[in-house]
Every structure is written in structure tokens, then in C-alpha cells.
């Protein structure tokens, strides 16, 4: 029979830590830190005042010694504060363990005394059972119940003791190593940050303890201070720096999960509630003090650095408070923020769109602008707050937009960081109360319609993320990007007039920006090239859909598992590419992306079943380059250019071939045999999108249209031959040969290529396509008796393919060129 556990059965490791002494030591260290720096400063003052009585030689020496004394004192103070914080946290850990141990011991003692809750009925003892049998039944039941309870308590105390030992080890390490960045971060993550640590080490020590009462008190002080012509007191400056540290903590939690503490949220709520007050008590219908801060400070003598600190703290704190994901949003926001959000997304009657909105936007723009360079470049507002700010700018009338353009740009840089908000606005998931289902078009017109002084870079934030998210391994993120891309493409290319406008979206974006350069009515790419560039990035991530066979149908989106899919009508494809081509940089990079895409697919020609499959492949890839032709020609027509378009376009295709071949080399050589999503892999799409970041720009035939505002001279572009097809033919053969070299079963080795023509090989490798496209090498031993250029290189590489592969490559090139001309 199992024995019944006793009071001594529970093993509780003893903690010999004297919590009281630890706390006394922590307090003493903290107190000494102030005395240390005070004495160091006193020494310096005496040195400075006394040194003037001596010669320059002696006084300089004394001042140097005084500075060394203060530095030594400061280091001692840092060590003292660090020791106080670490000791204090260790005291907390020891006290937590000791209280738990005592509690568990008490629970166990009570359980033993109470027979572990076993009764005759629960044990199964019956009235007619003999006493000795009944006793054994009771003993067995108590033994089992006791063993079960003992196991649970023993597991709990053992785990707690391991944590206790781990904290002890951390404390020893921290005390030995001192306040290193890693130790500061570790202490902060465990809740060990104190105001003393923050005052010494700043945000590296984490966010200091904050409460709602502090927030209310600080708001009352700041409302009065901004009317004064003076610098920030040191303690108040630290409070503002604490708000920035809190904002950085919020940014970290947005990235990695988690919520702000109750104290932090209470502080922000009470602080902004206190700042969101009318300028005077007698006229409550007016802009609150919060948004007037920039104007008030601008007319004060407060140092600029202090002004910037105040405004940056306002911006970071507001964004953190607006985000429900980390505990903010909803009822915690100040009334002015709630009013703005409720105007667009409130339920029931729509509240009035306050005439103070313009003043709020100006103030917010100053706040967000002051945040730059403070480590808050990724801090987001909440979804609805971000969307409301974006909608407010889309609603702005032209006069206000012009007068507050700098501030509105700073707001857009922030409001478009929240990709869920962007997705909602693009797809209609978040709707404007006046525009309803036409909200996506209203937002795109409102943000992309004006000609911005930053070339539309901030406004492009609405869509610039799509290309990056398209290849995410997170299915929900990739689907969000696909839905947004489809909405973007179909909205901007729509040739039907919506009820709110007398001009279709397609006409608006291609023909409504006024006279610029060689255009009488410039397209979006000329007015806002950064927007066109972001459009190109979005399209580059979905080239399979642009190259898909034309079924004659309308564009359609399928939200299916495992991924969202779309079909784009030919009109939508042509119109969207035309808009991209309106910017020389965007058109250039999109052309490079297209050529990189089709060259990387051509590399796997050996896997096409026959020349018929090669034709199918060529039709799809040729369609992409045909779209480039169409867009290029449309831009030339609208610019009323006089150059020979065919010659200019051939020059551009030759340049895209070079850039695409250079970029495709990375894809072909580094990612052998990878395919998915139709023709190319997830990784290939990711690298394809990155074409926009690193491939060379080669817009030689674009120069005359946009920047200079002058008409071209046809003589600059006339050629006696069109070699773009020849260059393309070479690039395809080079891509196939490059892939074949990686396949041990292809029958082609580097020795075969070197034997055909040693000039094709350098350092044991096939020379790059970009290198060979520009080559004109004289004959060498073992090579044909003619100079090596891309034409000869193509012939020599093509001869190495077996008949089957050679036939497929030839069919692909021929059909590709024909298809390109059909568009």
C-alpha cells in the first residue's frame, strides 16, 4: 500500500536572501548616487573658481584634473544607480519566491491536516464494510489524493525555484558587467526600469514608470509652459523623452506583438485629454491647445531643439494611443481624434466635419515631421485613425492643400504606414460616408491627383508596400497584397465615368495634369513619378497575370485557397502599363523587370515539351513586351514627339535586354530549378520586385520628353538597322546555356563552351550576358577568325544545344518577336 504523504513530503528549496537588507542596500546606493555627482560638481566649481588665481599653465592643469574628477564621479554615480536598480529587482525576485514558497507550504500543511479532502463517501467506504477494510480504503484514497496534490505543488515550487536561481544568476552577471546596452535591455524587459536609470541612460533603459496622474499633471504644466519664452527644465525634458521612449516601445510591440502597460496607457490618455482643451474657457468651440502647439512655440523664444522635442513627443504619443492592437484606440483617444475618426467611420448620424480639421492637420503635420530621425520611422497609427487621416487629405480642397503641402506630406508618410488601412481604402473595406463604394477612386484621385512637390513619394505610400508583400510567406499578407493590387489596377484603369465625376479614372490619370514638358495634358507619371514607380513595383510582382493568355473577359478576382488569384482584361493591362510608362524611371524599371522575368523563364527551355509548348510560352512572354510597346507608343503620342518611334522603341528594348539579362543572371545562377506560382518561384518574384532597387537605369531614348521640355531631334535616334531582336535572341540563348551549365545531365559543360570559342569563357565561367552584349573581341587561338560580338556569341552557344532544344529556343524567339509586334 502506498504511504500517505506528510507535511515533510513537500520539498521547498530554501531562499536565504534577506529581502529587507537588499532593499536597504538598493535605497542606500540610490541615495549615494546623488551625493556622488553633487560632490563631483562641487569639486569642479572650486577648481574653476580657484584656478583663475594661478598662472595659465597651472590653471589649465587644475581644470583638467577637475574634469577628470567629475567624470570619475559620474561613472561612480552610474554604477551606484545601476547597482540600486539591479539589487532592487533582485529583491523583488527573492520576495516573490519567498512569498510563493510560504504560500505553498501553508497550502500543503492544510491539505495534509485535512486528509487531502478525502471523505468516506469519496473514498467509496460503505456502511457494511469492516473497519479494517474501511481504514485501508481510506488510507489508499488519501495516499492517491496526497500524491497527486504533492506532485502538482512540487512541480510549481521547483519551477519557481529555477526561475529564482535564474534571476540570481542574472543579477550577478548584471552587477559584474555593469550597465551594458544588452544588460539595460534585459533589465527593462523584466520591468526593472526606474526613473533614475532612465535619467542616466535614456531610452536604452526602457520606459520609466508612468501613471495617469503623472500624465494629467504634466499636461497641466505643459499648457502653461508653451506660453513662456524659456527653455525646458531638465526634469520636464526627461518627461518628454519618456514619451518618445514609450512611442519606441509601442513601435516594437506593433512589430513583435504585445500591449502597452496599464500605466503607460493611462499616462497617454490623461496627458492628451489634458492637452486637448479649448484655448479659452469662454469659447469651447475652437481648436484645442494640442494642435496650436506649433504656432504658439513658433512665436516664442523657446530653443528650437526644445520645440522639436515637444512636437515629436506629441506625434509619437498620439500614434501609440490611437492603435487598438497595443491597447489604445477607442475611448482612450482625445475627443478631437475621436471626432475625426467618427466623421468617417462613426455609426448613426454622421457628425459634422469640423472647420477645425484644417488646423488639426497642420498641427499633426508638424508633430509627425518633428518625429523624423528619432527612431520612429515605422511607428503606425491605428487602422481607423490612419485611414481617417488619409481620407481627410483626400478631401482637402486645392487651396488648403497648397498652403499646407509640407504638413500634409508629413502626415501621408505616417498615415500610409498602416497597411491594413491602405488595403481597406483601396478595396472599399473602409468607406467614406459621402462616396461609399466609390471610396477607392476618391482616395486615388485625392492622393494621386495633385502634383506634389516630393514627386508623390508620400502619397505613393498608399501602394508602395504591395510589391513587397506579394511574395510574403504569410498567406494572409500575400492575399492582402493581391486584393489591393487588383483594386488599384482596376480602379485606375476604369474607362467608365462614376457618378461623382464627369471624367473617367483612366482619363483623369492619363490626361489631366496640365502642360508639362512635351505634354499638353501630362499623365500621372510626369506629375508624380514616385507614384508611377510604386505602380510599377506593384505590377512587377504580378507579371504572370499581365502575361496570361487573353480570354476576352473582364477583370476578375478570385479569393481562394491557397492564394488569391486574378485575371486582368487586356484593356486594364494596357492602360495600367501606359500609366507606368509615363515616368521615365518607372517605365525603365518596369521594362527591366519584364525582361528579367521572361529571360528567367526562357532559361528553362529544356523543360518545355516541344516547340508547341515553346510557342505558348512565347505568346505569354511576348504579350508582356507587347504591353511595353503599347505603353511606350502611347506616351510618345501624348507627348506629340517627332522622333521615329520605332527606332526609339527598338533602342529602349535593346537597353531593357541588357538590364534584364544582367538581373536575370542572379535569378538563373543562384536559384536553379525553382518554380511555383505558374512560371517562377516565390523567391524569383521577390527578386523581381527588387529589380526596382538595384538594376541599372538605362533610359537612353527617354531623355527628350520629360525633364527638358524640348522636342526630340529625329537624327539623334535614326539607325540603319534594328538590333534589339538580335540582342534579345542572344540573351535567350545565353540564359538557356547558363541554366544548362548547372544541370549535370544537360550535356553541356564549360569545357564545351570554351572549345566552341575560348572568348566566351573567363576564369572558368561563362561570361555574363551584359559583358558579351558589349563585346567586340579580336580572334585568339582556338576561336573563329572573326571578332566576337553578341551575334557570334549567340551562334556559338546555340550550336551547343541538341536539335530538340535548339528547335524549341528558335520557335520561342520567333513567336516572341511576332507577339511583341501584335500588341
Order of alpha helices (4+ residues) and beta strands (2+ residues): alpha-alpha-alpha-alpha-alpha-alpha-alpha-alpha-alpha-alpha-alpha-alpha-alpha-alpha-alpha-alpha-alpha-alpha-alpha-alpha-alpha-alpha-alpha-alpha-beta-beta-alpha-alpha-alpha-alpha-alpha-alpha-alpha-alpha-beta-beta-alpha-alpha-alpha
